[in-house]
Amino acid sequence: MKSVGMGLTALGIWLAAGLGAAWAQDVAPAAAEAAAEAPAVSPEMFTTNNLWMMVATFLVFIMHLGFATVESGLTRAKNTVNILFKNTLIPAIGLLTYALIGFGLMYQGDWAIPGWLRLGGGVGTDAAGLTSAYNAGYTYWTDFLFQGMFAATAATIVSGAVAERVKLGSFLIFSTIYVAIGYPIAGSWVWGGGWLADLNFHDFAGSTLVHSVGGWGALAGALLLGPRIGKYVNGGIRPIMGHNMPMVVTGVFLLWLGWFGFNGGSVLSADAGAVSFVLVTTSLAAAAGIVTSMLTSWGLQKKPDLTMVLNGCLAGLVGITADADCVSVPAAVFIGAIAGVLVVLAVMGLDKLKIDDPVGAISVHLACGIWGTLAVGLFSANPDFTLKTQALGVLAYGAFCFPLCLAIFAALKYTLGLRVSRAEEIGGLDVGEHGMEAYPDFQGFLTK
């Protein structure tokens, strides 16, 4: 634990030093270039656009509460403090690292390596230079905050797949490295105007750029950690039930609400027609995912499974995230419906392969993220968005993200350690890692 603590302290010092150096610079950022190219809009329209982008940012922020409650509810009571702790730290790590290096790394062109962060130029600069002149849709600062929320989401996805057995310090170090470097490099290929953008690869709001980036990390972590104690016994699969289904339902509805900002905000303006269309395709895909996951799980398991239905909702949302702007309403329903079937089959398939994912993160975010990305090439009316290019993008992200995550997790495994001890896992990470319990009376009741 001492070595892990020293590692986290070093990361904290790096962040603090980097932020201090960056803000000390008085370098005008790329905002000046964007200002010269931004089309003129009326002050009223600019304010309306920016207001919607800020509201969308707030909605994406609330998704982190949704992830926290879903992950906590789907796991056991003895690990609740640990999971809530991780999900509290991840947005903080995501925002700080995105400010330090991620924002500049992601939006400085194909493979460009920046010095320090772009935000440093804002110090001492006239506010008008970074607001109304920056973009027709939103201010420089709104752009940073909205994109920073997306960055933090990728690490949150990994958290669920490694829950109940990963060392807290090692996970936080992984999250810091992956969000600071891996996510923005991958994001620069498309949203930063990189090589995949030049090929017309389309990912509207992040089925691949956010969800599969997190999903590849989730798969790498689950493989290197191995299954939880007692999950696979004597060649069979032993279900490990979550402790709080009301919490899971609350979290899923928070995520669905947040997706209105996740997808709706990705219009990057308050254009009434575009935003309303995206919200309709998003909602219908989620609804279709719920229905088909119910039918699939009920048919295969002979009983309706609430957890499958809830993951079906998220599967539909992930599936439509790449294409909410470019497919028809019937196609959106079909995409969500296929995602609902796919997530059930993926959860069952991973169990047969003995890959333990306590919350279904790999099935929801990786499997359905890939499906949604490919669906752009299948259903988009835009002839520039081809299945070949979409498949190339999927392969490129897998080839970059999966080995990177394996390397980071492996380095942690053989240095600081990746998995808690057997005694800590059996006793619960709340006591082992934090010295506290989420439900002290409830825990006591269970031991009597």
TARA-V363527 format. One record per residue. RES is the residue in one small letter. PHI is phi in whole degrees, 0 to 359 (NA if undefined). PSI is psi in whole degrees, -180 to 180 (NA if undefined). D_CENTER is the distance of its C-alpha to the mean C-alpha in whole Angstrom. Layout:
res:RES phi:PHI psi:PSI d_center:D_CENTER
res:RES phi:PHI psi:PSI d_center:D_CENTER
This chain:
res:m phi:NA psi:-34 d_center:28
res:k phi:298 psi:-42 d_center:30
res:s phi:293 psi:-37 d_center:28
res:v phi:296 psi:-43 d_center:25
res:g phi:298 psi:-39 d_center:26
res:m phi:295 psi:-38 d_center:27
res:g phi:297 psi:-43 d_center:24
res:l phi:293 psi:-38 d_center:22
res:t phi:297 psi:-42 d_center:25
res:a phi:298 psi:-41 d_center:25
res:l phi:297 psi:-40 d_center:22
res:g phi:296 psi:-41 d_center:22
res:i phi:296 psi:-40 d_center:26
res:w phi:300 psi:-45 d_center:24
res:l phi:297 psi:-48 d_center:21
res:a phi:297 psi:-44 d_center:24
res:a phi:295 psi:-42 d_center:27
res:g phi:297 psi:-44 d_center:24
res:l phi:295 psi:-40 d_center:24
res:g phi:296 psi:-43 d_center:27
res:a phi:294 psi:-39 d_center:29
res:a phi:294 psi:-46 d_center:26
res:w phi:288 psi:-18 d_center:27
res:a phi:287 psi:-22 d_center:31
res:q phi:285 psi:146 d_center:31
res:d phi:245 psi:55 d_center:32
res:v phi:258 psi:124 d_center:31
res:a phi:294 psi:124 d_center:30
res:p phi:282 psi:-171 d_center:27
res:a phi:294 psi:-7 d_center:26
res:a phi:303 psi:-34 d_center:26
res:a phi:296 psi:-42 d_center:30
res:e phi:294 psi:-43 d_center:30
res:a phi:298 psi:-35 d_center:27
res:a phi:297 psi:-38 d_center:30
res:a phi:292 psi:-26 d_center:32
res:e phi:261 psi:-13 d_center:31
res:a phi:291 psi:130 d_center:29
res:p phi:292 psi:150 d_center:31
res:a phi:283 psi:139 d_center:33
res:v phi:226 psi:162 d_center:33
res:s phi:292 psi:153 d_center:34
res:p phi:303 psi:-36 d_center:34
res:e phi:294 psi:-43 d_center:33
res:m phi:290 psi:-38 d_center:31
res:f phi:300 psi:-45 d_center:29
res:t phi:296 psi:-41 d_center:28
res:t phi:295 psi:-45 d_center:27
res:n phi:301 psi:-48 d_center:25
res:n phi:294 psi:-38 d_center:23
res:l phi:298 psi:-44 d_center:24
res:w phi:296 psi:-39 d_center:21
res:m phi:297 psi:-37 d_center:19
res:m phi:291 psi:-42 d_center:19
res:v phi:299 psi:-43 d_center:19
res:a phi:299 psi:-39 d_center:16
res:t phi:299 psi:-43 d_center:14
res:f phi:298 psi:-39 d_center:15
res:l phi:293 psi:-40 d_center:14
res:v phi:294 psi:-37 d_center:10
res:f phi:300 psi:-41 d_center:11
res:i phi:292 psi:-18 d_center:13
res:m phi:299 psi:-28 d_center:10
res:h phi:293 psi:-33 d_center:9
res:l phi:293 psi:-38 d_center:13
res:g phi:299 psi:-46 d_center:12
res:f phi:299 psi:-41 d_center:9
res:a phi:297 psi:-44 d_center:12
res:t phi:285 psi:-37 d_center:15
res:v phi:297 psi:-49 d_center:14
res:e phi:295 psi:-41 d_center:13
res:s phi:295 psi:-46 d_center:16
res:g phi:293 psi:-32 d_center:18
res:l phi:277 psi:-4 d_center:18
res:t phi:245 psi:-177 d_center:19
res:r phi:274 psi:154 d_center:22
res:a phi:302 psi:-31 d_center:24
res:k phi:289 psi:-8 d_center:25
res:n phi:243 psi:13 d_center:21
res:t phi:292 psi:-45 d_center:20
res:v phi:301 psi:-43 d_center:21
res:n phi:300 psi:-45 d_center:19
res:i phi:291 psi:-43 d_center:16
res:l phi:295 psi:-34 d_center:16
res:f phi:297 psi:-48 d_center:17
res:k phi:301 psi:-45 d_center:14
res:n phi:285 psi:-14 d_center:12
res:t phi:277 psi:-38 d_center:14
res:l phi:286 psi:-33 d_center:14
res:i phi:299 psi:-47 d_center:10
res:p phi:299 psi:-36 d_center:11
res:a phi:295 psi:-47 d_center:14
res:i phi:298 psi:-43 d_center:13
res:g phi:299 psi:-46 d_center:11
res:l phi:292 psi:-43 d_center:13
res:l phi:293 psi:-45 d_center:16
res:t phi:290 psi:-32 d_center:15
res:y phi:291 psi:-35 d_center:14
res:a phi:291 psi:-40 d_center:17
res:l phi:290 psi:-48 d_center:19
res:i phi:219 psi:-31 d_center:18
res:g phi:297 psi:-45 d_center:15
res:f phi:298 psi:-46 d_center:16
res:g phi:291 psi:-37 d_center:19
res:l phi:291 psi:-34 d_center:18
res:m phi:280 psi:-30 d_center:16
res:y phi:240 psi:34 d_center:19
res:q phi:243 psi:27 d_center:22
res:g phi:95 psi:174 d_center:23
res:d phi:294 psi:114 d_center:22
res:w phi:65 psi:13 d_center:22
res:a phi:289 psi:139 d_center:24
res:i phi:249 psi:115 d_center:23
res:p phi:280 psi:172 d_center:24
res:g phi:281 psi:-104 d_center:26
res:w phi:258 psi:-176 d_center:24
res:l phi:295 psi:156 d_center:22
res:r phi:290 psi:-23 d_center:23
res:l phi:293 psi:-22 d_center:23
res:g phi:301 psi:-29 d_center:26
res:g phi:290 psi:-13 d_center:28
res:g phi:286 psi:-20 d_center:28
res:v phi:291 psi:124 d_center:30
res:g phi:77 psi:7 d_center:33
res:t phi:265 psi:142 d_center:33
res:d phi:305 psi:131 d_center:34
res:a phi:303 psi:-34 d_center:31
res:a phi:297 psi:-28 d_center:32
res:g phi:290 psi:-19 d_center:31
res:l phi:244 psi:9 d_center:28
res:t phi:241 psi:-93 d_center:28
res:s phi:297 psi:-26 d_center:30
res:a phi:273 psi:-12 d_center:30
res:y phi:287 psi:-46 d_center:27
res:n phi:201 psi:150 d_center:26
res:a phi:290 psi:-19 d_center:27
res:g phi:257 psi:-27 d_center:24
res:y phi:193 psi:166 d_center:23
res:t phi:279 psi:168 d_center:24
res:y phi:302 psi:-43 d_center:22
res:w phi:289 psi:-37 d_center:21
res:t phi:296 psi:-40 d_center:19
res:d phi:302 psi:-50 d_center:18
res:f phi:301 psi:-48 d_center:16
res:l phi:293 psi:-42 d_center:15
res:f phi:298 psi:-47 d_center:13
res:q phi:291 psi:-33 d_center:12
res:g phi:297 psi:-35 d_center:11
res:m phi:296 psi:-37 d_center:9
res:f phi:295 psi:-42 d_center:7
res:a phi:301 psi:-43 d_center:7
res:a phi:294 psi:-29 d_center:6
res:t phi:297 psi:-36 d_center:3
res:a phi:300 psi:-42 d_center:3
res:a phi:288 psi:-33 d_center:6
res:t phi:299 psi:-37 d_center:6
res:i phi:299 psi:-41 d_center:5
res:v phi:296 psi:-36 d_center:8
res:s phi:305 psi:-42 d_center:10
res:g phi:293 psi:-37 d_center:11
res:a phi:287 psi:-24 d_center:12
res:v phi:253 psi:12 d_center:14
res:a phi:296 psi:152 d_center:15
res:e phi:77 psi:3 d_center:19
res:r phi:207 psi:-2 d_center:20
res:v phi:270 psi:144 d_center:19
res:k phi:292 psi:134 d_center:20
res:l phi:301 psi:-51 d_center:19
res:g phi:299 psi:-43 d_center:20
res:s phi:296 psi:-40 d_center:19
res:f phi:295 psi:-41 d_center:15
res:l phi:294 psi:-36 d_center:15
res:i phi:293 psi:-44 d_center:17
res:f phi:304 psi:-48 d_center:14
res:s phi:300 psi:-42 d_center:11
res:t phi:297 psi:-47 d_center:14
res:i phi:293 psi:-45 d_center:15
res:y phi:292 psi:-42 d_center:12
res:v phi:286 psi:-34 d_center:10
res:a phi:287 psi:-35 d_center:14
res:i phi:240 psi:-53 d_center:15
res:g phi:297 psi:-53 d_center:13
res:y phi:299 psi:-49 d_center:10
res:p phi:292 psi:-33 d_center:13
res:i phi:296 psi:-47 d_center:15
res:a phi:297 psi:-41 d_center:13
res:g phi:295 psi:-30 d_center:12
res:s phi:294 psi:-22 d_center:16
res:w phi:295 psi:-28 d_center:17
res:v phi:241 psi:-66 d_center:17
res:w phi:290 psi:-22 d_center:16
res:g phi:270 psi:8 d_center:18
res:g phi:78 psi:29 d_center:21
res:g phi:275 psi:-157 d_center:21
res:w phi:292 psi:-34 d_center:22
res:l phi:287 psi:-33 d_center:20
res:a phi:297 psi:-37 d_center:21
res:d phi:295 psi:-26 d_center:24
res:l phi:270 psi:3 d_center:24
res:n phi:69 psi:29 d_center:23
res:f phi:293 psi:133 d_center:20
res:h phi:240 psi:123 d_center:18
res:d phi:219 psi:94 d_center:14
res:f phi:306 psi:-54 d_center:15
res:a phi:229 psi:5 d_center:11
res:g phi:117 psi:30 d_center:9
res:s phi:305 psi:-40 d_center:9
res:t phi:263 psi:-50 d_center:10
res:l phi:296 psi:-27 d_center:9
res:v phi:248 psi:-55 d_center:5
res:h phi:286 psi:-46 d_center:5
res:s phi:285 psi:-27 d_center:8
res:v phi:300 psi:-44 d_center:8
res:g phi:290 psi:-37 d_center:6
res:g phi:295 psi:-38 d_center:8
res:w phi:296 psi:-39 d_center:11
res:g phi:295 psi:-39 d_center:10
res:a phi:297 psi:-43 d_center:10
res:l phi:295 psi:-44 d_center:14
res:a phi:298 psi:-45 d_center:15
res:g phi:295 psi:-43 d_center:15
res:a phi:295 psi:-38 d_center:16
res:l phi:294 psi:-45 d_center:19
res:l phi:286 psi:-30 d_center:20
res:l phi:284 psi:-37 d_center:20
res:g phi:83 psi:171 d_center:22
res:p phi:287 psi:161 d_center:22
res:r phi:294 psi:152 d_center:23
res:i phi:301 psi:127 d_center:27
res:g phi:88 psi:0 d_center:29
res:k phi:286 psi:-46 d_center:26
res:y phi:240 psi:110 d_center:28
res:v phi:233 psi:130 d_center:32
res:n phi:54 psi:39 d_center:35
res:g phi:79 psi:0 d_center:33
res:g phi:251 psi:174 d_center:31
res:i phi:249 psi:121 d_center:28
res:r phi:256 psi:114 d_center:28
res:p phi:298 psi:136 d_center:26
res:i phi:247 psi:105 d_center:24
res:m phi:284 psi:146 d_center:24
res:g phi:289 psi:161 d_center:22
res:h phi:261 psi:-10 d_center:24
res:n phi:209 psi:90 d_center:23
res:m phi:291 psi:-37 d_center:22
res:p phi:303 psi:-36 d_center:23
res:m phi:294 psi:-39 d_center:20
res:v phi:294 psi:-45 d_center:17
res:v phi:299 psi:-44 d_center:19
res:t phi:301 psi:-44 d_center:18
res:g phi:295 psi:-40 d_center:15
res:v phi:295 psi:-41 d_center:14
res:f phi:291 psi:-32 d_center:16
res:l phi:295 psi:-40 d_center:15
res:l phi:293 psi:-41 d_center:11
res:w phi:299 psi:-43 d_center:14
res:l phi:300 psi:-46 d_center:15
res:g phi:298 psi:-29 d_center:12
res:w phi:294 psi:-22 d_center:12
res:f phi:298 psi:-33 d_center:15
res:g phi:278 psi:-38 d_center:14
res:f phi:300 psi:-51 d_center:11
res:n phi:274 psi:-46 d_center:13
res:g phi:297 psi:-37 d_center:16
res:g phi:290 psi:-24 d_center:16
res:s phi:288 psi:-7 d_center:15
res:v phi:296 psi:-27 d_center:18
res:l phi:68 psi:23 d_center:19
res:s phi:194 psi:176 d_center:22
res:a phi:262 psi:26 d_center:24
res:d phi:307 psi:116 d_center:25
res:a phi:298 psi:-44 d_center:27
res:g phi:294 psi:-47 d_center:27
res:a phi:293 psi:-45 d_center:24
res:v phi:295 psi:-47 d_center:22
res:s phi:296 psi:-38 d_center:23
res:f phi:296 psi:-44 d_center:23
res:v phi:297 psi:-39 d_center:19
res:l phi:293 psi:-34 d_center:19
res:v phi:291 psi:-49 d_center:22
res:t phi:297 psi:-37 d_center:20
res:t phi:297 psi:-48 d_center:17
res:s phi:293 psi:-41 d_center:19
res:l phi:292 psi:-36 d_center:21
res:a phi:296 psi:-42 d_center:19
res:a phi:298 psi:-44 d_center:17
res:a phi:297 psi:-43 d_center:21
res:a phi:296 psi:-39 d_center:22
res:g phi:298 psi:-37 d_center:19
res:i phi:297 psi:-48 d_center:20
res:v phi:294 psi:-47 d_center:24
res:t phi:288 psi:-32 d_center:24
res:s phi:293 psi:-36 d_center:22
res:m phi:297 psi:-50 d_center:24
res:l phi:297 psi:-41 d_center:27
res:t phi:292 psi:-50 d_center:26
res:s phi:293 psi:-38 d_center:25
res:w phi:296 psi:-41 d_center:29
res:g phi:291 psi:-39 d_center:30
res:l phi:277 psi:-35 d_center:29
res:q phi:260 psi:-7 d_center:29
res:k phi:70 psi:2 d_center:32
res:k phi:216 psi:147 d_center:31
res:p phi:288 psi:127 d_center:28
res:d phi:254 psi:114 d_center:25
res:l phi:298 psi:-41 d_center:23
res:t phi:295 psi:-36 d_center:20
res:m phi:294 psi:-40 d_center:20
res:v phi:295 psi:-41 d_center:20
res:l phi:294 psi:-41 d_center:17
res:n phi:291 psi:-27 d_center:15
res:g phi:297 psi:-38 d_center:17
res:c phi:299 psi:-49 d_center:16
res:l phi:294 psi:-35 d_center:12
res:a phi:298 psi:-44 d_center:13
res:g phi:298 psi:-39 d_center:15
res:l phi:293 psi:-44 d_center:12
res:v phi:296 psi:-42 d_center:10
res:g phi:297 psi:-35 d_center:13
res:i phi:272 psi:-7 d_center:15
res:t phi:295 psi:-33 d_center:12
res:a phi:284 psi:-24 d_center:14
res:d phi:228 psi:16 d_center:17
res:a phi:299 psi:-23 d_center:17
res:d phi:265 psi:-12 d_center:20
res:c phi:230 psi:7 d_center:22
res:v phi:242 psi:161 d_center:23
res:s phi:285 psi:166 d_center:25
res:v phi:298 psi:-46 d_center:25
res:p phi:300 psi:-38 d_center:27
res:a phi:296 psi:-38 d_center:24
res:a phi:298 psi:-41 d_center:21
res:v phi:298 psi:-43 d_center:23
res:f phi:295 psi:-43 d_center:23
res:i phi:299 psi:-45 d_center:20
res:g phi:295 psi:-38 d_center:19
res:a phi:295 psi:-44 d_center:22
res:i phi:296 psi:-39 d_center:21
res:a phi:299 psi:-39 d_center:17
res:g phi:297 psi:-38 d_center:19
res:v phi:289 psi:-45 d_center:21
res:l phi:300 psi:-40 d_center:19
res:v phi:293 psi:-37 d_center:17
res:v phi:295 psi:-46 d_center:20
res:l phi:295 psi:-36 d_center:22
res:a phi:292 psi:-43 d_center:19
res:v phi:301 psi:-47 d_center:19
res:m phi:293 psi:-39 d_center:22
res:g phi:295 psi:-41 d_center:22
res:l phi:295 psi:-37 d_center:20
res:d phi:297 psi:-41 d_center:23
res:k phi:295 psi:-31 d_center:26
res:l phi:277 psi:-1 d_center:24
res:k phi:62 psi:38 d_center:24
res:i phi:258 psi:110 d_center:20
res:d phi:271 psi:113 d_center:19
res:d phi:235 psi:97 d_center:16
res:p phi:303 psi:-28 d_center:17
res:v phi:245 psi:0 d_center:14
res:g phi:77 psi:25 d_center:14
res:a phi:296 psi:-40 d_center:10
res:i phi:295 psi:-44 d_center:11
res:s phi:294 psi:-44 d_center:13
res:v phi:289 psi:-54 d_center:11
res:h phi:271 psi:-36 d_center:8
res:l phi:275 psi:-57 d_center:10
res:a phi:300 psi:-48 d_center:14
res:c phi:281 psi:-25 d_center:13
res:g phi:294 psi:-41 d_center:11
res:i phi:296 psi:-45 d_center:14
res:w phi:301 psi:-47 d_center:16
res:g phi:298 psi:-37 d_center:15
res:t phi:292 psi:-43 d_center:15
res:l phi:293 psi:-32 d_center:19
res:a phi:297 psi:-26 d_center:20
res:v phi:302 psi:-47 d_center:20
res:g phi:290 psi:-23 d_center:23
res:l phi:273 psi:-35 d_center:24
res:f phi:238 psi:-11 d_center:24
res:s phi:291 psi:142 d_center:24
res:a phi:281 psi:-10 d_center:27
res:n phi:278 psi:117 d_center:27
res:p phi:292 psi:-15 d_center:29
res:d phi:285 psi:-19 d_center:27
res:f phi:265 psi:95 d_center:24
res:t phi:259 psi:153 d_center:25
res:l phi:298 psi:-36 d_center:24
res:k phi:299 psi:-47 d_center:25
res:t phi:292 psi:-40 d_center:23
res:q phi:297 psi:-42 d_center:20
res:a phi:295 psi:-39 d_center:21
res:l phi:300 psi:-43 d_center:21
res:g phi:298 psi:-43 d_center:18
res:v phi:301 psi:-46 d_center:16
res:l phi:295 psi:-40 d_center:19
res:a phi:297 psi:-43 d_center:18
res:y phi:292 psi:-38 d_center:14
res:g phi:296 psi:-42 d_center:15
res:a phi:293 psi:-26 d_center:18
res:f phi:269 psi:-50 d_center:17
res:c phi:286 psi:-44 d_center:13
res:f phi:296 psi:-51 d_center:15
res:p phi:298 psi:-37 d_center:18
res:l phi:299 psi:-46 d_center:17
res:c phi:293 psi:-39 d_center:15
res:l phi:301 psi:-42 d_center:18
res:a phi:294 psi:-43 d_center:20
res:i phi:294 psi:-48 d_center:18
res:f phi:296 psi:-40 d_center:18
res:a phi:295 psi:-41 d_center:22
res:a phi:299 psi:-41 d_center:23
res:l phi:291 psi:-38 d_center:22
res:k phi:299 psi:-41 d_center:23
res:y phi:264 psi:7 d_center:26
res:t phi:239 psi:-75 d_center:27
res:l phi:276 psi:-18 d_center:25
res:g phi:93 psi:146 d_center:25
res:l phi:247 psi:-32 d_center:21
res:r phi:246 psi:143 d_center:23
res:v phi:291 psi:166 d_center:24
res:s phi:291 psi:163 d_center:28
res:r phi:301 psi:-42 d_center:29
res:a phi:296 psi:-42 d_center:31
res:e phi:294 psi:-40 d_center:28
res:e phi:294 psi:-42 d_center:26
res:i phi:291 psi:-42 d_center:29
res:g phi:285 psi:-22 d_center:29
res:g phi:108 psi:140 d_center:26
res:l phi:287 psi:-21 d_center:23
res:d phi:300 psi:-48 d_center:24
res:v phi:283 psi:-44 d_center:28
res:g phi:294 psi:-41 d_center:27
res:e phi:262 psi:-28 d_center:25
res:h phi:239 psi:-17 d_center:25
res:g phi:68 psi:30 d_center:29
res:m phi:209 psi:169 d_center:28
res:e phi:234 psi:146 d_center:27
res:a phi:285 psi:-36 d_center:25
res:y phi:228 psi:75 d_center:28
res:p phi:301 psi:-41 d_center:31
res:d phi:291 psi:-42 d_center:34
res:f phi:296 psi:-42 d_center:32
res:q phi:297 psi:-42 d_center:31
res:g phi:297 psi:-39 d_center:35
res:f phi:299 psi:-39 d_center:36
res:l phi:291 psi:-26 d_center:34
res:t phi:273 psi:-6 d_center:36
res:k phi:274 psi:NA d_center:40
